[in-house]
Amino acid sequence: SLIGLVKRMAQNDSQIEEFLTSIDRYNPDNVDILERYALKQAESGSYNLKANLAVLKLYQFNPHLFKTEMVALILLKAITNLPNTDYQLCISLIHDSHQDEDSLKMIAQLSELLETCQFQQLERIRRKSGFD
């Protein structure tokens, strides 16, 4: 039921908030919890900068855990929170070598176009890439 779904989401959010204030957020064994929460954000349209930064911090200190697709998702979520500076905060946690990956370079370009209000150029890129 819808009420049950809302209750589970609220419970999950409060559990994540509790998790983020504990020492466990720094444990690389827990990265999957935060990654699943990032996916939940994408599916539900919710947004939690603190949780997303925790994922990026874990990737920063544990480079073997780095997942380009997850970083792309987090960066796109950060862009949706413009005009706040979430994107800049997130990108600052990503090593330069990863920022050269094609998908992350494309997201950087999209962010730049949005921040500078170049909407026609953004639309041309959207059409060319096939995004609907």
Secondary structure, DSSP 8 states (H G I E B T S, - for coil): -HHHHHHHHHHHHHHHHHHHTSGGGG-GGGHHHHHHHHHHHHHHT---HHHHHHHHHHHHH-GGG--HHHHHHHHHHHHTTTTSSHHHHHHTTS-HHHHTSHHHHHHHHHHHHHHTT-HHHHHHHHHHHT--
